[in-house]
Amino acid sequence: MIRPKIYLFGDSITEESFSLGGWGASLANHFSRTVDVVLRGYSGYNTRWVLKVLDKVFPTSSSQGGDSGTEVAPIALTIFFGANDASLSDRCSAFQHVPLHEYKDNLKAIVFFFKKRWSTTHILLITPPPIDEDARLRYPYVENPHGLPERTNEAAGEYARACIAVAAECRIPVVDLWTKMQQFPHWRKHYLSDGLHLTQGGNQVVFEEVIAKLREEDLILESMQVDLPLIADIDPNDPIKSFIYQELE
């Protein structure tokens, strides 16, 4: 039995998702013994840059010297970009900015790349999170001579709505993280560590929302097959029998 995979594809919020309390680590724990959760996170990247490297990040089996006919599609894939695209074009992170219309086109191109490659894979979009502008001033990533936040919550909301529109056009599910987090009164402190990246509480929100969307696609832990017998299913009087049975399957 080949254990199925779920890919997590995104920027730093994805790259950091396997840290302590991260949403990716929680997914890996949730699906332990049934699914391999594979991380493909690239800190600082936007959709423009990602489009240039899709084939490198997800090479085909044939490009690696294997048989292209043996490639197994992942059961699910999360695409989580937009926080960097939404950097303001006249602020200190302008080099990461991607205009809104291009962001939408890029995001559609990324989705179509995977739909063409893996037609059976469940693709899930995640919007950028909300922004705490005061915290962004306290925790700048680059030199900020103007003393202005390089991201705003208003801009993040525009890119979140664009992500939702792309999901509707592509007929795939989406986690509206921008809206979901702001439903909690103290979201700035509880969900964001530096005005953009996530606290453990923020990571928990992403984990719960992703699990909920996967359930809507019938990707439910209880229905998935474990790859080897559970200890409770092994006969203490004849343990080897369980493994012989697995080989016959």
C-alpha positions as CSV (number, residue, x, y, z in Angstrom):
1,M,0.0,0.0,0.0
2,I,1.3,3.4,-1.0
3,R,0.4,6.0,1.7
4,P,-1.5,8.9,0.1
5,K,-0.2,12.4,0.4
6,I,-1.5,15.9,1.1
7,Y,0.7,18.8,-0.1
8,L,0.8,22.1,1.6
9,F,2.0,24.8,-0.9
10,G,2.4,28.4,0.1
11,D,4.6,31.1,1.5
12,S,6.1,31.6,5.0
13,I,2.8,30.9,6.8
14,T,3.0,27.4,5.2
15,E,6.8,27.1,5.6
16,E,6.4,27.7,9.3
17,S,3.4,25.4,9.6
18,F,5.5,22.5,10.9
19,S,6.8,24.5,13.8
20,L,5.6,23.8,17.4
21,G,1.8,24.1,17.3
22,G,1.8,24.8,13.6
23,W,-1.2,23.9,11.4
24,G,0.8,21.6,9.2
25,A,2.2,19.7,12.1
26,S,-1.4,19.4,13.5
27,L,-2.5,18.0,10.1
28,A,0.3,15.5,10.1
29,N,-0.6,14.4,13.6
30,H,-4.3,14.2,12.7
31,F,-3.6,12.0,9.7
32,S,-0.8,9.9,11.3
33,R,-0.7,6.3,10.0
34,T,-3.0,7.2,7.1
35,V,-1.6,10.2,5.1
36,D,1.8,11.8,4.6
37,V,1.5,15.6,4.9
38,V,4.2,17.1,2.7
39,L,5.5,20.6,3.1
40,R,6.3,22.9,0.2
41,G,6.5,26.4,1.8
42,Y,8.6,29.3,0.5
43,S,9.0,32.3,2.8
44,G,8.6,35.6,1.1
45,Y,7.3,34.2,-2.2
46,N,4.4,35.7,-4.2
47,T,2.3,34.1,-7.0
48,R,4.5,35.7,-9.7
49,W,7.6,34.0,-8.5
50,V,5.9,30.7,-7.8
51,L,4.6,30.5,-11.3
52,K,8.2,30.5,-12.5
53,V,9.2,27.5,-10.4
54,L,6.2,25.2,-10.3
55,D,7.9,22.5,-12.4
56,K,10.9,22.6,-10.0
57,V,8.8,22.4,-6.9
58,F,6.6,19.6,-8.3
59,P,8.7,17.8,-10.9
60,T,7.1,15.0,-12.8
61,S,8.4,11.4,-12.4
62,S,9.7,11.4,-15.9
63,S,11.7,14.6,-15.3
64,Q,13.5,12.7,-12.5
65,G,14.2,9.7,-14.6
66,G,11.2,7.7,-13.6
67,D,8.1,6.5,-15.4
68,S,5.5,9.3,-15.7
69,G,2.8,6.7,-15.8
70,T,3.6,5.7,-12.2
71,E,3.1,9.1,-10.6
72,V,0.5,9.0,-7.9
73,A,-1.6,12.1,-7.4
74,P,-1.9,13.5,-3.9
75,I,-5.4,13.2,-2.4
76,A,-5.4,17.0,-1.5
77,L,-3.4,20.1,-2.0
78,T,-3.6,23.5,-0.1
79,I,-2.6,26.7,-2.0
80,F,-1.9,29.5,0.4
81,F,-0.5,32.6,-1.3
82,G,-1.4,36.3,-1.2
83,A,0.1,37.8,1.9
84,N,3.2,38.9,0.0
85,D,1.4,39.8,-3.2
86,A,-0.6,42.2,-1.0
87,S,2.5,44.2,0.1
88,L,2.0,47.8,-0.9
89,S,3.7,49.0,-4.1
90,D,5.0,52.2,-2.5
91,R,6.3,50.8,0.8
92,C,9.4,49.0,2.0
93,S,8.3,45.5,0.7
94,A,7.3,46.8,-2.7
95,F,9.6,44.2,-4.4
96,Q,7.1,41.5,-3.2
97,H,4.0,43.4,-4.5
98,V,1.9,41.8,-7.3
99,P,-1.1,43.9,-8.6
100,L,-4.5,42.6,-7.7
101,H,-5.5,41.6,-11.3
102,E,-2.2,39.8,-11.8
103,Y,-2.6,38.0,-8.5
104,K,-6.0,36.6,-9.6
105,D,-4.6,35.5,-13.0
106,N,-1.6,33.9,-11.4
107,L,-3.7,32.1,-8.8
108,K,-5.9,30.7,-11.6
109,A,-2.8,29.6,-13.5
110,I,-1.5,27.8,-10.4
111,V,-4.8,26.0,-9.9
112,F,-5.0,25.0,-13.6
113,F,-1.5,23.7,-13.4
114,F,-2.5,21.2,-10.7
115,K,-5.9,20.4,-12.2
116,K,-4.1,19.4,-15.4
117,R,-1.4,17.5,-13.6
118,W,-3.6,15.8,-11.0
119,S,-7.3,15.7,-12.1
120,T,-8.4,13.7,-9.0
121,T,-6.7,15.9,-6.4
122,H,-8.9,18.0,-4.1
123,I,-7.5,21.6,-4.3
124,L,-8.2,24.0,-1.4
125,L,-7.4,27.7,-1.6
126,I,-6.6,29.7,1.6
127,T,-6.9,33.5,1.7
128,P,-4.2,35.7,3.2
129,P,-4.9,36.4,6.9
130,P,-5.8,39.8,8.3
131,I,-3.0,42.3,9.1
132,D,-2.3,44.1,12.3
133,E,-0.7,47.3,11.0
134,D,0.6,48.5,14.4
135,A,2.4,45.2,14.9
136,R,3.9,45.4,11.4
137,L,5.6,48.6,12.4
138,R,7.0,47.0,15.6
139,Y,8.3,44.0,13.7
140,P,9.6,45.1,10.3
141,Y,11.3,42.5,8.0
142,V,13.4,45.1,6.1
143,E,14.6,48.6,6.7
144,N,11.5,50.9,6.8
145,P,12.7,54.5,6.4
146,H,9.2,55.9,6.0
147,G,7.9,54.4,9.2
148,L,4.7,53.2,7.4
149,P,3.4,49.6,7.5
150,E,4.3,47.7,4.3
151,R,1.0,45.8,4.5
152,T,-2.5,47.0,5.5
153,N,-5.6,45.0,6.5
154,E,-7.6,46.8,3.8
155,A,-5.3,45.5,1.1
156,A,-5.2,42.0,2.6
157,G,-9.0,42.0,2.4
158,E,-8.9,42.9,-1.3
159,Y,-6.6,40.0,-2.0
160,A,-8.7,37.7,0.2
161,R,-11.8,38.5,-1.8
162,A,-9.9,38.0,-5.1
163,C,-8.8,34.5,-3.8
164,I,-12.4,33.7,-3.0
165,A,-13.5,34.8,-6.5
166,V,-10.8,32.6,-8.0
167,A,-12.1,29.6,-6.0
168,A,-15.6,30.2,-7.2
169,E,-14.5,30.5,-10.8
170,C,-12.4,27.3,-10.5
171,R,-15.2,25.6,-8.6
172,I,-12.9,24.6,-5.7
173,P,-13.3,25.2,-1.9
174,V,-11.7,28.1,-0.1
175,V,-10.9,28.9,3.5
176,D,-11.7,32.6,4.1
177,L,-9.1,33.1,6.8
178,W,-9.2,36.9,6.5
179,T,-12.9,37.0,7.6
180,K,-12.8,34.0,9.9
181,M,-10.0,35.4,12.2
182,Q,-11.6,38.8,12.5
183,Q,-14.8,37.3,13.9
184,F,-12.9,37.0,17.2
185,P,-12.7,40.3,19.1
186,H,-9.0,40.0,20.1
187,W,-7.7,38.5,16.8
188,R,-4.7,40.8,16.6
189,K,-3.2,39.6,19.8
190,H,-4.5,36.0,19.8
191,Y,-4.0,35.0,16.2
192,L,-1.0,37.0,14.9
193,S,2.6,37.0,16.3
194,D,4.0,40.0,14.4
195,G,1.0,41.4,12.6
196,L,1.2,38.8,9.8
197,H,2.4,35.4,10.9
198,L,0.4,33.1,13.2
199,T,0.5,32.4,16.8
200,Q,-0.4,28.9,18.0
201,G,-4.0,30.1,18.3
202,G,-3.9,31.4,14.7
203,N,-2.4,28.1,13.5
204,Q,-5.3,26.3,15.3
205,V,-7.8,28.3,13.3
206,V,-6.2,27.3,10.0
207,F,-6.0,23.6,11.1
208,E,-9.7,23.5,12.0
209,E,-10.8,25.3,8.9
210,V,-8.7,23.0,6.6
211,I,-10.0,19.9,8.4
212,A,-13.6,21.2,8.0
213,K,-13.1,21.7,4.2
214,L,-11.5,18.3,3.8
215,R,-14.5,16.7,5.5
216,E,-16.8,18.5,3.1
217,E,-14.8,16.7,0.3
218,D,-15.2,13.4,2.1
219,L,-11.6,13.2,3.2
220,I,-12.3,12.0,6.7
221,L,-9.8,10.3,8.9
222,E,-12.2,7.6,10.0
223,S,-12.7,6.4,6.5
224,M,-9.0,6.2,5.6
225,Q,-7.0,3.0,5.7
226,V,-4.0,2.6,8.0
227,D,-1.0,1.2,6.2
228,L,-0.1,-1.5,8.8
229,P,-2.1,-3.3,11.5
230,L,-2.9,-1.3,14.6
231,I,-1.5,-2.9,17.8
232,A,-5.1,-3.6,18.9
233,D,-5.6,-5.8,15.8
234,I,-2.5,-7.9,16.3
235,D,-3.1,-11.3,17.8
236,P,-0.8,-11.6,20.8
237,N,-0.8,-15.4,20.3
238,D,0.3,-15.2,16.7
239,P,1.5,-11.7,15.8
240,I,3.1,-12.6,12.5
241,K,-0.3,-13.7,11.1
242,S,-1.3,-10.0,10.8
243,F,1.6,-9.1,8.6
244,I,1.2,-12.1,6.3
245,Y,-2.4,-11.0,5.8
246,Q,-1.3,-7.6,4.9
247,E,1.1,-9.0,2.3
248,L,-1.7,-11.0,0.7
249,E,-3.8,-7.8,0.4
